[in-house]
Amino acid sequence: MRVFANLFLILFLADGCFSLVDELVPLLTPLAPFTILRVFLAANVIVMAAAVYLCLGIDRRLPKRVFLPQIFFVFFVPLSSWLFPDLIEIRTYGLLAAAAQVALGMLPLCCFRNGGVRTLTMPPAMFSVPFFSLRNTLLFSGASLFVVPLALLLFGLSAADSYMADHTSGFVHLGPGGLRMTERVYRRDGRTIRLAAMIHVGDKDYYEDLAASLAAGRSIVLAEGVSDDRNLLHDSIDYGRVAGFLGLTSQKDMDFRGRYIEAEELDEPRPVFGGAEQGKQPHQTDILRADVDLSDFRPATLLLLNAVGKHMQESSSFLQGFLALNRWGEKNLTPEMSAVIMDDILHRRNMAVVSYLDKALARYDTVVIPWGALHMKEVEAEVLKRGFRLQEERERISIDFRKMLR
């Protein structure tokens, strides 16, 4: 145990020292000397910290006043920028964290002595007493009943945030306070594109704020919404039931104020808003449904959508409907069908809204695309291909956990 505990202490201090240098050097030069080594050390320290924490409840010889601050630091720092997003804006935060790790790495000097000399590692004399104490184990286990579940919950939410951010190109973030949706503003040659990530159910204030944020002037909303001209969907998907169960609002209730137009109008001459000859009010916003029709989907996708509507309508709760749908999917969906469904629901629809983009840019100054967050990664790539550059980014809380707990 002594060798293992001392190895953790040495690696913790080494990780802090390499991190401190790795943070200092880029402030003075464009070099990043220890980045790879730093990642390797940090990974090993995290694994060892978890093992040392368990050992604290078994071996009473391990001084908690030394190891607990270090273990807390190891697990808190990766979560700190998630718990407190404003820390990301502080350029020197990484430097301060590395300095704090070095300081904690020197903590053993205040507690360990070997033959009267201060030392960074545990001397053999500290292991001369019995290692086990029932009182130590019971007290430690009792405290861990609160600490461990909380830590696992925070790490689970942080991992979910990383997963969402990766699959949506950062348009969605899950924080301690709620789910945040990102809007990004791109500009080129006097034209503006707003990509606003959406979610099917959210807070009423979120939808109202987005709807009220439409820019004045020549603007168009390329709206999301699959049509069903041939009545192919036998059981519609009712997000209102899900929203009501969670105390939220459905995206369908969001009201963009403007004039609904047909696709053919994009071929008309550029409008002049505010002119008496046009007979329009100033700052008119046009709205175009820039999505596909269900008839554009392949049979596997229609099969799934009908199953979703059927199970959600027949189930007494959202959870029962979800479980029933999951059982149906295990029996009826193959990997090949799943690939087709994802291509229809994401790529095919993405290309639909993109197909309207160039005509909309020729006719309007501002194009707003408020679509589901999973669509944004591919749509953003198409926007960047057209030479637009990111100018602004803002976030809105779409689901506030504090409101749901009231």
C-alpha positions as CSV (number, residue, x, y, z in Angstrom):
1,M,0.0,0.0,0.0
2,R,2.8,2.4,0.8
3,V,4.4,2.0,-2.7
4,F,1.0,2.6,-4.3
5,A,0.1,5.6,-2.2
6,N,3.5,7.2,-2.7
7,L,3.3,6.6,-6.4
8,F,0.1,8.5,-6.5
9,L,1.6,11.4,-4.6
10,I,4.6,11.6,-7.0
11,L,2.4,11.4,-10.1
12,F,0.0,14.0,-8.7
13,L,2.9,16.5,-8.2
14,A,4.5,15.6,-11.5
15,D,1.2,16.2,-13.3
16,G,0.9,19.6,-11.6
17,C,4.5,20.6,-12.6
18,F,4.1,19.6,-16.2
19,S,0.8,21.3,-16.4
20,L,2.2,24.5,-14.9
21,V,5.0,24.5,-17.5
22,D,2.5,23.6,-20.3
23,E,0.3,26.6,-19.3
24,L,3.2,29.0,-18.9
25,V,5.1,28.4,-22.1
26,P,2.2,29.2,-24.5
27,L,1.8,32.6,-22.9
28,L,5.3,33.4,-24.0
29,T,5.8,31.3,-27.1
30,P,3.7,29.4,-29.6
31,L,5.0,26.1,-28.3
32,A,3.1,23.5,-26.3
33,P,5.9,21.4,-24.9
34,F,4.2,18.8,-22.6
35,T,0.7,18.5,-23.9
36,I,0.8,14.8,-24.8
37,L,2.7,13.9,-21.6
38,R,0.3,16.0,-19.6
39,V,-2.7,14.1,-20.9
40,F,-1.0,10.8,-20.2
41,L,-0.2,11.8,-16.6
42,A,-3.6,13.2,-16.0
43,A,-5.3,10.0,-17.1
44,N,-3.2,7.9,-14.8
45,V,-3.7,10.2,-11.9
46,I,-7.5,10.1,-12.3
47,V,-7.5,6.3,-12.3
48,M,-5.2,6.1,-9.3
49,A,-7.2,8.8,-7.4
50,A,-10.3,6.6,-7.6
51,A,-8.4,3.6,-6.3
52,V,-6.8,5.6,-3.5
53,Y,-10.2,6.9,-2.5
54,L,-11.5,3.4,-2.0
55,C,-8.3,2.5,0.0
56,L,-9.0,5.4,2.4
57,G,-12.0,3.5,3.7
58,I,-9.9,0.3,4.3
59,D,-6.5,1.5,5.3
60,R,-6.7,3.9,8.2
61,R,-2.9,4.6,7.9
62,L,-3.5,6.8,4.8
63,P,-3.8,10.4,6.1
64,K,-7.1,11.8,4.8
65,R,-6.0,15.4,5.3
66,V,-3.4,14.8,2.6
67,F,-5.2,12.6,0.1
68,L,-8.8,13.9,0.2
69,P,-7.8,17.5,-1.0
70,Q,-5.8,16.0,-3.8
71,I,-8.5,13.5,-4.8
72,F,-11.1,16.3,-4.7
73,F,-8.9,18.4,-6.9
74,V,-8.4,15.6,-9.4
75,F,-12.2,15.1,-9.9
76,F,-13.3,18.7,-9.5
77,V,-11.1,20.4,-12.1
78,P,-12.4,18.4,-15.1
79,L,-16.0,19.4,-13.9
80,S,-15.2,23.0,-13.0
81,S,-15.6,24.5,-16.5
82,W,-18.9,22.5,-16.9
83,L,-20.2,23.6,-13.5
84,F,-19.1,27.2,-14.0
85,P,-19.0,28.0,-17.8
86,D,-17.7,31.5,-17.2
87,L,-14.3,30.0,-16.2
88,I,-13.7,29.1,-19.9
89,E,-13.5,32.9,-20.6
90,I,-10.7,33.3,-18.0
91,R,-7.5,32.9,-20.0
92,T,-5.3,32.2,-17.0
93,Y,-7.7,29.7,-15.4
94,G,-5.6,26.7,-16.5
95,L,-2.5,28.3,-15.1
96,L,-4.1,29.0,-11.8
97,A,-5.4,25.4,-11.6
98,A,-1.9,24.0,-12.4
99,A,-0.4,26.2,-9.7
100,A,-3.0,25.0,-7.2
101,Q,-2.2,21.4,-8.1
102,V,1.5,22.0,-7.5
103,A,0.7,23.6,-4.1
104,L,-1.5,20.6,-3.1
105,G,1.3,18.3,-4.3
106,M,3.6,20.0,-1.8
107,L,1.1,19.4,1.0
108,P,2.8,16.2,2.3
109,L,5.8,18.4,3.4
110,C,3.5,19.7,6.1
111,C,2.5,16.3,7.3
112,F,5.3,13.7,6.6
113,R,8.6,13.5,8.4
114,N,11.3,10.8,8.0
115,G,13.9,10.9,10.7
116,G,13.0,14.6,11.4
117,V,13.3,15.6,7.7
118,R,10.2,16.7,5.8
119,T,9.4,14.5,2.9
120,L,7.0,14.3,0.0
121,T,6.2,10.6,0.4
122,M,4.9,8.5,3.3
123,P,7.8,7.1,5.4
124,P,7.9,3.5,6.5
125,A,7.1,4.5,10.1
126,M,3.6,5.5,9.2
127,F,2.8,1.9,8.3
128,S,3.9,0.3,11.5
129,V,0.4,0.4,13.0
130,P,-2.5,-1.9,12.1
131,F,-4.1,-0.9,8.8
132,F,-7.8,-1.8,9.4
133,S,-10.2,0.0,11.7
134,L,-13.9,-0.8,11.7
135,R,-14.8,2.7,12.9
136,N,-12.8,4.3,10.0
137,T,-14.5,2.0,7.5
138,L,-18.0,2.7,8.8
139,L,-17.5,6.5,9.0
140,F,-15.9,6.6,5.5
141,S,-18.7,4.4,4.0
142,G,-21.4,6.5,5.6
143,A,-19.9,9.7,4.1
144,S,-19.4,8.0,0.7
145,L,-23.1,7.2,0.5
146,F,-23.7,10.9,-0.2
147,V,-20.4,11.8,-2.0
148,V,-20.2,9.0,-4.5
149,P,-23.7,9.2,-6.0
150,L,-23.4,13.0,-6.3
151,A,-20.0,12.6,-8.1
152,L,-21.3,9.9,-10.4
153,L,-24.4,12.1,-11.3
154,L,-22.2,15.1,-12.1
155,F,-19.8,13.1,-14.2
156,G,-22.7,11.4,-16.0
157,L,-24.3,14.8,-16.8
158,S,-20.9,16.1,-17.9
159,A,-20.4,13.1,-20.2
160,A,-23.9,13.6,-21.6
161,D,-23.0,17.3,-22.3
162,S,-19.8,16.2,-24.1
163,Y,-21.7,13.7,-26.2
164,M,-24.4,16.2,-27.1
165,A,-21.9,18.9,-28.0
166,D,-19.9,16.5,-30.2
167,H,-23.0,15.3,-32.1
168,T,-24.4,18.8,-32.6
169,S,-21.2,20.6,-33.3
170,G,-21.6,22.5,-30.0
171,F,-25.1,23.7,-30.7
172,V,-26.4,22.0,-27.5
173,H,-25.0,22.1,-24.0
174,L,-26.3,20.4,-20.9
175,G,-25.4,22.3,-17.8
176,P,-26.3,22.0,-14.1
177,G,-29.1,24.6,-14.5
178,G,-30.6,23.2,-17.7
179,L,-30.4,22.5,-21.4
180,R,-29.0,25.4,-23.4
181,M,-29.4,25.8,-27.2
182,T,-27.0,27.8,-29.2
183,E,-27.7,30.3,-32.0
184,R,-24.8,31.3,-34.3
185,V,-24.8,34.3,-36.6
186,Y,-22.8,34.2,-39.8
187,R,-22.2,37.1,-42.2
188,R,-20.9,37.7,-45.7
189,D,-21.2,40.6,-48.2
190,G,-24.1,42.2,-46.2
191,R,-26.0,39.0,-45.8
192,T,-26.7,37.3,-42.5
193,I,-27.6,33.7,-41.7
194,R,-28.8,32.8,-38.2
195,L,-28.7,29.1,-37.2
196,A,-30.8,28.6,-34.1
197,A,-30.8,25.2,-32.6
198,M,-34.2,23.9,-31.6
199,I,-35.8,21.2,-29.5
200,H,-39.3,19.8,-29.8
201,V,-40.3,20.6,-26.2
202,G,-39.0,23.4,-24.0
203,D,-39.8,26.4,-21.8
204,K,-42.4,28.8,-23.2
205,D,-40.0,31.7,-22.6
206,Y,-37.4,30.1,-24.8
207,Y,-39.7,29.9,-27.8
208,E,-41.1,33.4,-27.2
209,D,-37.7,34.9,-26.9
210,L,-36.5,33.2,-30.2
211,A,-39.7,34.2,-32.0
212,A,-39.4,37.8,-30.8
213,S,-35.7,38.1,-31.9
214,L,-36.4,38.2,-35.7
215,A,-34.3,41.0,-37.2
216,A,-36.0,43.9,-38.8
217,G,-35.7,44.4,-42.6
218,R,-35.6,41.9,-45.4
219,S,-35.8,38.6,-43.4
220,I,-37.0,35.1,-44.1
221,V,-37.5,32.1,-41.8
222,L,-36.7,28.8,-43.4
223,A,-39.0,26.8,-41.1
224,E,-38.8,23.2,-40.1
225,G,-41.8,20.9,-40.4
226,V,-42.4,17.7,-42.4
227,S,-45.7,17.8,-44.4
228,D,-48.0,14.9,-45.1
229,D,-49.8,15.7,-48.3
230,R,-50.7,12.1,-49.0
231,N,-51.8,11.2,-45.4
232,L,-49.1,8.6,-45.0
233,L,-48.9,9.0,-41.2
234,H,-51.8,7.1,-39.6
235,D,-50.9,8.1,-36.0
236,S,-49.4,11.6,-35.6
237,I,-46.6,12.2,-33.2
238,D,-48.0,14.4,-30.4
239,Y,-45.2,16.3,-28.7
240,G,-47.8,18.2,-26.8
241,R,-48.4,15.2,-24.5
242,V,-44.7,15.0,-23.7
243,A,-44.5,18.7,-23.1
244,G,-47.5,18.6,-20.8
245,F,-46.1,15.7,-18.8
246,L,-42.9,17.7,-18.2
247,G,-44.6,21.0,-17.7
248,L,-43.1,22.4,-20.9
249,T,-44.3,23.8,-24.2
250,S,-44.3,22.1,-27.6
251,Q,-42.2,23.7,-30.5
252,K,-45.4,23.7,-32.5
253,D,-46.8,26.4,-30.3
254,M,-44.0,28.8,-31.2
255,D,-45.4,31.7,-33.2
256,F,-43.2,33.4,-35.7
257,R,-44.9,36.6,-36.7
258,G,-44.8,37.1,-40.4
259,R,-46.3,36.2,-43.8
260,Y,-46.2,32.6,-44.9
261,I,-45.0,32.2,-48.5
262,E,-44.7,29.4,-51.0
263,A,-41.4,28.2,-52.5
264,E,-42.2,29.7,-55.9
265,E,-42.0,33.2,-54.4
266,L,-38.3,32.8,-53.9
267,D,-38.0,33.2,-57.7
268,E,-39.6,36.6,-57.7
269,P,-37.7,39.9,-57.7
270,R,-36.0,41.1,-54.5
271,P,-38.8,42.8,-52.4
272,V,-38.7,46.4,-51.3
273,F,-40.2,46.5,-47.8
274,G,-41.9,49.6,-46.5
275,G,-42.8,51.0,-49.9
276,A,-46.3,52.1,-50.5
277,E,-46.4,50.4,-53.9
278,Q,-45.8,47.1,-52.2
279,G,-48.7,47.5,-49.8
280,K,-46.6,45.9,-47.0
281,Q,-45.8,46.9,-43.5
282,P,-42.2,47.8,-42.7
283,H,-40.0,45.1,-41.4
284,Q,-42.1,42.3,-42.8
285,T,-40.8,38.8,-42.2
286,D,-41.5,36.0,-44.7
287,I,-41.8,32.4,-43.5
288,L,-41.3,29.4,-45.8
289,R,-41.7,25.8,-44.8
290,A,-38.4,24.5,-46.1
291,D,-38.8,20.8,-45.2
292,V,-39.7,17.6,-47.0
293,D,-42.9,15.8,-47.4
294,L,-43.5,12.3,-45.9
295,S,-43.7,10.9,-49.4
296,D,-40.0,11.7,-49.8
297,F,-39.1,9.2,-47.0
298,R,-38.4,5.5,-47.7
299,P,-40.6,2.7,-46.3
300,A,-38.4,2.0,-43.2
301,T,-38.8,5.6,-42.1
302,L,-42.5,5.7,-42.6
303,L,-42.8,2.4,-40.6
304,L,-40.9,3.9,-37.7
305,L,-42.8,7.2,-37.7
306,N,-46.2,5.3,-37.6
307,A,-44.9,3.1,-34.8
308,V,-43.8,6.1,-32.8
309,G,-47.2,7.8,-33.2
310,K,-49.1,4.5,-32.4
311,H,-47.2,3.6,-29.2
312,M,-47.2,7.2,-27.9
313,Q,-50.9,7.6,-28.4
314,E,-51.9,4.2,-27.0
315,S,-49.7,4.5,-23.9
316,S,-50.9,6.1,-20.7
317,S,-47.5,7.9,-20.1
318,F,-44.5,9.0,-22.0
319,L,-42.3,6.4,-20.2
320,Q,-44.6,3.5,-21.1
321,G,-44.7,4.7,-24.7
322,F,-41.0,4.9,-24.9
323,L,-40.5,1.4,-23.4
324,A,-43.1,0.0,-25.8
325,L,-41.4,1.6,-28.8
326,N,-38.1,0.3,-27.7
327,R,-39.4,-3.3,-27.6
328,W,-41.0,-2.7,-31.0
329,G,-37.7,-1.5,-32.4
330,E,-35.7,-4.5,-31.1
331,K,-38.1,-6.8,-33.0
332,N,-38.6,-4.9,-36.2
333,L,-35.6,-2.7,-37.0
334,T,-32.3,-3.9,-38.5
335,P,-29.0,-2.0,-38.6
336,E,-29.6,-1.4,-42.4
337,M,-33.1,0.0,-41.7
338,S,-31.7,2.3,-39.0
339,A,-29.1,3.7,-41.4
340,V,-31.9,4.5,-43.9
341,I,-34.0,6.1,-41.2
342,M,-31.2,8.4,-40.0
343,D,-30.3,9.3,-43.6
344,D,-34.0,10.3,-44.2
345,I,-34.5,12.1,-41.0
346,L,-31.2,14.0,-41.0
347,H,-29.3,14.2,-44.3
348,R,-32.3,14.3,-46.7
349,R,-34.0,17.0,-44.7
350,N,-30.8,19.0,-44.3
351,M,-30.3,19.0,-48.0
352,A,-33.9,20.2,-48.4
353,V,-33.4,23.4,-46.3
354,V,-30.0,24.0,-47.9
355,S,-31.7,23.8,-51.4
356,Y,-33.6,27.0,-50.5
357,L,-30.7,28.8,-49.0
358,D,-29.1,30.4,-52.1
359,K,-32.4,31.7,-53.5
360,A,-33.2,33.1,-50.1
361,L,-29.9,34.9,-49.8
362,A,-30.4,36.4,-53.2
363,R,-33.8,37.9,-52.1
364,Y,-33.3,38.6,-48.4
365,D,-30.7,40.3,-46.1
366,T,-31.3,37.9,-43.2
367,V,-32.0,34.1,-43.4
368,V,-33.1,32.5,-40.1
369,I,-33.0,28.7,-39.9
370,P,-34.5,27.5,-36.6
371,W,-34.1,23.7,-36.9
372,G,-33.5,20.8,-34.6
373,A,-30.1,20.7,-33.0
374,L,-29.0,17.5,-34.7
375,H,-29.4,19.1,-38.1
376,M,-27.1,22.0,-37.3
377,K,-23.8,20.3,-37.8
378,E,-24.4,19.5,-41.5
379,V,-26.3,22.8,-42.2
380,E,-23.5,24.8,-40.6
381,A,-21.0,23.1,-42.9
382,E,-23.0,24.1,-45.9
383,V,-23.1,27.7,-44.6
384,L,-19.4,27.8,-44.2
385,K,-18.9,26.4,-47.7
386,R,-20.6,29.5,-49.0
387,G,-18.0,31.8,-47.5
388,F,-19.9,32.9,-44.5
389,R,-18.0,33.5,-41.3
390,L,-19.1,33.2,-37.7
391,Q,-19.6,36.6,-36.2
392,E,-21.7,36.1,-33.1
393,E,-22.9,33.3,-30.8
394,R,-25.6,33.4,-28.1
395,E,-27.2,30.8,-25.9
396,R,-30.8,30.4,-24.6
397,I,-32.0,28.0,-21.9
398,S,-34.5,25.8,-23.5
399,I,-35.3,23.7,-20.4
400,D,-34.6,25.2,-17.0
401,F,-34.3,22.4,-14.4
402,R,-35.0,24.8,-11.6
403,K,-38.5,25.6,-13.0
404,M,-39.2,21.9,-13.4
405,L,-38.4,21.3,-9.7
406,R,-40.7,24.0,-8.4
